[in-house]
Structure formats: structure tokens, C-alpha cells
Amino acid sequence: MYSAADLRKGLKVQVDGAPFIITDFEFSKPGKGQALYRCKMRNMITGNQLVQTYRSNDKFEKPELEERKMQYLYCQDTEYHFMDTENYEQIVIDKEHLGDNVNYMTDNMDMEVLFFQDKPIDVSLPMFVNLVVTKADPWAKGDTSGSDSKPVTVETGYVLQVPPFVDEGDKIQIDTRTGAYVTRVKE
Amino acid sequence: MLDLPGLRFRAAFFHSLRSFFVRQQFLEVDTPIRQPLLLPELNIEPLASEGWFLQASPELCMKRLLAAGCNRIFQLCNCFRKGERGRLHLEEFTMLEWYRIDAGYEDLMADCEALLSSLLADLGEMDLCAVSKESLLVGERVIALQAPWERLSVHEAFARYSPVSIEQAMADDTFDEILVEYVEPCLGVERPLFLYDYPVELGSLARCKDGFPHLAERFELYVNGIELANGFSELTDSREQRQRFARELELMDDERRQRSSMPERFLEELAGLDRAAGIALGVDRLLMLLMGRESVGEVLSFAPGDFE
């Protein structure tokens, strides 16, 4: 159990049966009054925000969270299959729980999967991934339209803006936090 | 940790505080920081020290000095409150307290106005001072510092800013939450503000207002939504003070109650005190505002993080 005095930014607590991460924290104590712990929190499953003020005697359960190293194997329709790299156990996560992450996931990629009470709720990808461009309009030399970017499609089906010199078949690095192009990668 | 210009500013600030009180014929006193007994206060958790306690405030000793015949006294000292940490809180912080006999809480409000004006005269021209033309600059906000400052009763403040009345908030036991959430952010944003006349339950050492037994003559000074000082007309009726302490002790949990007890000697000496008023001001917070900083830790020679 955590007590209110343990609350701080980044701490994970369980509220009404769901895991929350504290994204903003403020201690306040009006003169002669009691200590108040004001928390902004994000539900780690739904992403919903919650703002709550707690008192010193409030207690919090520690959410049962576990991170496991897994390999993403393949997807079939909306089912994404993963394998635990230590015990080879396989699990399936539905696409809707993966959000934007599916834009950056390629077969056999290693990642951490977060479990809450033995149910997978999130994956954390490497900060940068390298993906092959599968569709790009050729760069017309001497193009004077002045545009400094063009859309391309990468192997996962994700479409993003890149500089005009990127061609089909190139490998590019993408920042998984923002989804933005970083650089062209040489093999 | 403050750099050298910051340390110089802090020193000049302390010097200016002291010279203001000395000019007004206040006697500077220094009472023990470590004491065997603290006044029973429900919401203050003391830091223990070898069976005694580090003071949460010098109030007890200073009121005993008043009762012993001092007219006007002040003290700049370090105080300790366990578990208080945040942008505006530290477990160890600097307190300024001053007490006057033959005075009420209005006199202390006038002292606050005069003190700030004296600080500005001494420090206003220094590079680090976030004051320009008698206005305090806090981000985009310009707070006019000329006296007289705003005065707003707690009753009126709740009527103006809170979704429920003060009576309702007291009945629901949500006074603190509503004060912090709805009321405080609106206080002292154009000019400093005195919030005054608290429900008597919230001023265990304050005198009742004449003709209004449910109100205590207590006030808080706010600047930019930040509470800077808490003052009151002192309760000098030792029988009533005993009852208030008894109530405070009753509300404590068993563990706390075992460590607290009725301050008999204080109550005995209180009987010798007539009309008086006293105030405690958070020195680090005031310095934080004057230096245009965001947190009290930034205006100390050493903050807790500087030991890591």
C-alpha cells in the first residue's frame, strides 16, 4: 500500500480497480489546514485523465504491473501475436489496445509488453525504428514547386511526410514518440 | 542552491527585515528551536529530536515572553514541519514572527503593509528584485503593492469564488479543498489581499470577534494566490484556550495524542496577558516572490536536493 505521503509525479497507483500513473502532482496545505495532495493522473488502460485531491490518511493499492520482454511475431486481421522471449509463451493483443504503435511494428521486433493483473495493456517500442519505404512518388529533379516534403508509405502501411530525396526501397528512421521522419539509413 | 548574487540578495533581505522591526522599537529575541512540548495543533506534524521536538513555530515561547512583560518582539528563525514538501513547502523553512501587546489583528495588517514598503525601499533597486515602480512582476502578472491592500472576509470570499457557502463547506468538511481549489487562486492577484475573520474552529489560538462568537479574529495575507502570513488577535482567556486545546487534542489520533499534552505552564502564564496580537510570515515565500522565483527551494542557500 502507498500512503498519500508517497504520492509524486510518475508514481503508479490503483484507483477503482484500474492502474493510473500520476502525471502532475502538487502538495498544498492551507494555513492551519490539513495537507492536501492534488494529483493529475492518466488511466494506463483507457488513457483517460483524472484529477483528484487526496488527504493524508488516504491509502492506495500498488497496481499489479509487470513488464515482460517479448517479440512481436505477426498479425492476423486485428490480432497481434507476441512471444515471451524467456519462456516462449505466446499471447495475442487486439489492435485497438496498441493504438499508434502498430504504425512502427514489424515482424520479429523486440519490445517490452506491460501487463496489469496478467493482462497485456501496453507495449513500449524502441524510441527509433527503421522501416522500408514501400511507396513513394519519384523526386522530379529540378522540381521548382518549392515543397520541401512529400508523403511516402512504409512497410507497415503508415504514411508520413519525408524530404523529397527519399525513394521507394530506402530505409528510414522514424521517432516512435512523434511518428516523424528522422533520417535516411544506409544499410 | 543560491549563487553569490542570490546569497547577497537574501542577506540584504534579512538585514532589511531586521532593521524595519528595530526601527519600530521591536526587541529581537531568539528562543530555543528544540523544545520538550509543542502547542497542540491538529494539522502540524512535528519532527522529533531525542524525545523533544523541533519547533513548528516559535509561538509558544514568544507568547510567554509577552506575558512576562515584553511589549513588542520579533524573531527570525528556522521551523520544522514533518512531511511538508512541494513548491511552497519544505520540512525546514524560515519563519518571521512578531507580536505586539495592546494591539489587534488590524494593527498587524498595517504592519504587513509597512514592512513590504520598507523592503521595497531597501531592495527595489537591486538587480535581482522582481519589482518595478512599486509593482511586483510575476510572469505576465503585475501586482500593485501600494497600501492600502485589499481586505476580504472569508464569508465574502466563499460567496464570491466558491461553488458552496462557507457554512456549507464547514458542514461538509471541505473547507480546505474548496479554499485551495477555488478561492486561493483568486486572492491577491491585482494587489495583496488580507483574507480575514475565519470560522472559530479554524483559529485555535485566536480571539473571538466581539459580538460574533462563531468568528475568530484571524487573517491570512495572500499575494498572487500564495499564502504569505497568518496573524490573529491573540486569545488571552486561558480558560477558553484550555477548552480549544482540549478540542484539538480530542481530534488527534491516539498516536499523536500520546506525544501531545496540555501546555499547563503556557496556560498559567497566558492569564497574565491582556490584549495582544501576533503573526507568522513565511520568509522564504516572500523572498521567492521578491526574486521572481517559482519555488521556495530556489531561494535557500541549501535546498534538500542540494545534499543528494
Chai-1 contact restraints between the chains, C-beta under 6 A:
chainA,res_idxA,chainB,res_idxB,connection_type,confidence,min_distance_angstrom,max_distance_angstrom,comment,restraint_id
A,A5,B,G83,contact,1.0,0.0,6.0,A-B,restraint_1
A,F27,B,R85,contact,1.0,0.0,6.0,A-B,restraint_2
A,F27,B,G86,contact,1.0,0.0,6.0,A-B,restraint_3
A,F27,B,H89,contact,1.0,0.0,6.0,A-B,restraint_4
A,S28,B,V180,contact,1.0,0.0,6.0,A-B,restraint_5
A,P30,B,D176,contact,1.0,0.0,6.0,A-B,restraint_6
A,P30,B,L179,contact,1.0,0.0,6.0,A-B,restraint_7
A,P30,B,V180,contact,1.0,0.0,6.0,A-B,restraint_8
A,G31,B,E220,contact,1.0,0.0,6.0,A-B,restraint_9
A,G31,B,E227,contact,1.0,0.0,6.0,A-B,restraint_10
A,G31,B,N230,contact,1.0,0.0,6.0,A-B,restraint_11
A,K32,B,L202,contact,1.0,0.0,6.0,A-B,restraint_12
A,G33,B,N43,contact,1.0,0.0,6.0,A-B,restraint_13
A,G33,B,D176,contact,1.0,0.0,6.0,A-B,restraint_14
A,Q34,B,N43,contact,1.0,0.0,6.0,A-B,restraint_15
A,Q34,B,D176,contact,1.0,0.0,6.0,A-B,restraint_16
A,L36,B,V180,contact,1.0,0.0,6.0,A-B,restraint_17
A,T53,B,E177,contact,1.0,0.0,6.0,A-B,restraint_18
